[in-house]
Amino acid sequence: MAFTSENYLTKVYPDEPTFFDTSNYIAMATNETIIKAGA
């Protein structure tokens, strides 16, 4: 399922909907993928 960075970060950081850090976002997205893949 595709998701936008804004929607994803709003769910992860509901109190900081404007927060965005590219490196952290990529790391979180990668970790999500690994977890969902069961690796």
Buried (B, 14 or more C-beta within 10 A) or exposed (E): EEEEEEEBBBEEEEEEEEEEEEEEBEEBEEEEEEEEEEE
